Amino acid sequence: MPGAGLEDVVAAATSISDIDGKLGRLFYVGYDIHELAPNSTFEEVVHLLHHLRLPSRSELEKLTDNLIAERDLNPWVAALMPTFATEASPMSMLRTTVSAMSAHDPDGWDNSADANYRKAMRLIARAPSAIGSYHRLRNGLEPLRANPKLSHAGNVLWLITGEEPDEDAARIMDICLILHADHTMNASTFAARVAASTLSDLHSAMTAAIATLKGPLHGGANEAVMKMLLDIGEPSKASAYIKTVLADKQKIMGFGHRVYKTEDPRATHLRGLSKEIGEAFGDTRWYEISLEVEKTVMDEKGLYPNVDFFAASVYYCLGLPIDLFTPIFAASRMAGWTAHAREQYADNRLIRPESEYIGPRNQHYVPIDQRGEQK
Ligand code: COA
């Protein structure tokens, strides 16, 4: 069917991010990700995505203070966490928590631009607290409070692992957050914009986005990648493993992309970080297996790794639990999702595409007692 999966369809005009799929380039508000990743911080990128310019020093301080002040979960939401910790998967927890957060947001159902900016900062600030709280509780530990001395990235590590990260680990996490912060009209951002276009509230739009990111063809791929690397176990087994999976007509998670026809620029940075962190911990096994997988998939299918592939070994080496990889992706993408929803509200028209009807026509109603049973 032409346009299947909305391939090549332009669904919105945006000033937030841009991809050149042929050249493998990604830009946030015109800044190349290759410049932002090594030089910027997640907090700066949040400002960039929401204000469409990098912050001055005082603006950055203001935004950072705002995030620090907003990190604690509302007591009503915190009280839900013990139930989630025993009953819900991490992404279900995050989806439902973000939805629940709307009930006690200080801005209530105010959908004005100012209220939505404040809501966006709260959602960005609190996502790591929700993930950390859930993880601690499921391990029988008390949730930690965010540490105001740590960066947003440092807090992601602190709240989950309970260890204050050193500068290198916090910096690696920061780069990961920057790389995942936005990515044009990916499926979850589109979902957020569709919900926002009905003038539904920001929390609803974020709930739709998280629900959409959850699937293995989108954000869920990073967890599947790590499970595959663990399954492979050592570099010498990678090639045969991949060939078997491909012979079975299955997809290799972390490869391929709808837009990039060359290397995903985020994968370039994550490959480097995977090596760096492996060397720092004296165990480059996951990096080496990843390289073998990458080589085999390229030889066999001509496919490049996407953002999820090398992120898996980086997160694993940072001590993050595998089933939290996708929630952490969501926590960083909250920056982009909220920016896109606000952009949609600012110049809204209901998103309502057409479908091509392929079912039967000219049917006539038959009363139920004359229909007979299906064979
Ligand atoms: N492993 C093996 N083959 C793959 C593949 C992968 N990861 N990704 C794509 N292909 C193949 C498909 O089987 C298809 O082959 P065919 O034409 O012989 O049927 C062809 O490449 C096109 O794939 P398709 O799934 O139609 O592309 P898409 O643009 O609809 O999907 C993805 C893009 C990302 C969903 C897809 O590449 C994928 O499923 N990748 C794995 C999941 C993943 O890593 N997701 C994270 C994305 S950031």
Residues whose N, C-alpha, C, O or C-beta is under 5 A from the ligand:
A	BS01	COA	P216 L217 H218 A221 Q250 K251 I252 M253 G254 F255 G256 H257 R258 N306 V307 D308
